[in-house]
Every structure is written in C-alpha cells, then in structure tokens.
Amino acid sequence: MAPTAVTNQIRRLRFDRDEMTQADLAGHIGVTRQTVNAIEAGKYSPSLEVAFRIAQTFGVSLEEVFQYEPDRTRK
C-alpha cells in the first residue's frame, strides 16, 4: 500500500490550542470523534467543507492544516 499523499497537522494544532480533544474539535466541525481520529491518522480524507471548517476552527489557512505531496511514482 502506497503512503497517503495528504498529511495534516491537526494533532499539533489541537495541542497548540490548549490541548483541545478530538471530541472538542468534532463538536466544532459537526462530525464524530471517530471521524476526527481517522482524519488525523491519515486514514480518511475529509470533504472540502469539513477541511475548511477545521482550518476555520484553528484560525489558520487550509494549507497550514493539510499538505499534499503527489505520488510521483504514478503515471
């Protein structure tokens, strides 16, 4: 299995925000804690709307939350 091309800084952003829990973030963005956990772990890519909600919650740009590195081995 190839590594995911999308990474994120959600864990760091949560801890920088007075150690916000996954449940707290989930409540702010309207998803379950399990969804936040899956996004944070890179097992699930959020919808664009949820990605923007996460960035807005932390008061940062989308690029500060999510990074995309294309898989250069694909043609």
C-alpha positions in Angstrom: 0.0 0.0 0.0 1.4 3.4 -1.0 1.7 6.1 1.6 -1.0 8.7 1.7 -0.3 11.8 -0.4 -2.3 14.0 2.1 -0.8 14.7 5.5 -2.1 17.0 8.2 -1.1 19.0 11.3 -4.4 18.5 13.2 -2.8 16.9 16.3 -0.2 19.7 16.6 -2.9 22.3 16.1 -5.1 20.7 18.8 -2.3 20.7 21.3 -1.4 24.3 20.5 -5.0 25.2 21.2 -4.8 24.3 24.9 -4.8 20.6 24.2 -8.2 20.5 22.5 -9.6 17.0 22.4 -10.7 15.2 19.3 -14.2 15.3 20.8 -14.0 19.1 21.2 -12.8 19.5 17.6 -15.6 17.1 16.4 -18.2 19.3 18.1 -16.9 22.4 16.5 -16.9 21.0 13.0 -20.0 18.8 13.2 -18.6 15.3 12.8 -17.9 12.4 15.2 -14.8 12.0 17.3 -14.1 8.8 15.3 -14.1 10.9 12.1 -11.6 13.3 13.6 -9.4 10.4 14.7 -9.5 8.9 11.2 -8.7 12.2 9.5 -5.9 13.0 12.0 -4.4 9.5 11.4 -4.5 9.9 7.7 -6.9 7.0 7.2 -9.7 9.3 5.8 -9.6 12.4 3.7 -12.3 14.9 4.8 -14.7 16.6 2.4 -13.6 20.1 1.3 -16.3 21.6 3.6 -15.0 19.7 6.6 -11.4 20.6 5.8 -12.4 24.3 5.7 -14.3 24.0 9.0 -11.1 22.5 10.6 -9.0 25.4 9.3 -11.5 28.0 10.4 -11.7 26.4 13.9 -8.0 26.9 14.3 -7.9 30.3 12.6 -5.3 29.1 10.0 -5.2 28.6 6.3 -6.2 25.2 4.7 -2.5 24.8 3.7 -1.5 25.1 7.4 -3.7 22.1 8.2 -3.3 19.9 5.2 -0.4 19.2 2.9 -0.5 17.4 -0.4 2.5 15.6 -1.8 1.7 13.9 -5.1 2.7 10.3 -5.6 5.5 10.7 -8.2 5.5 7.0 -8.9 2.1 7.1 -10.6 1.9 7.9 -14.3 
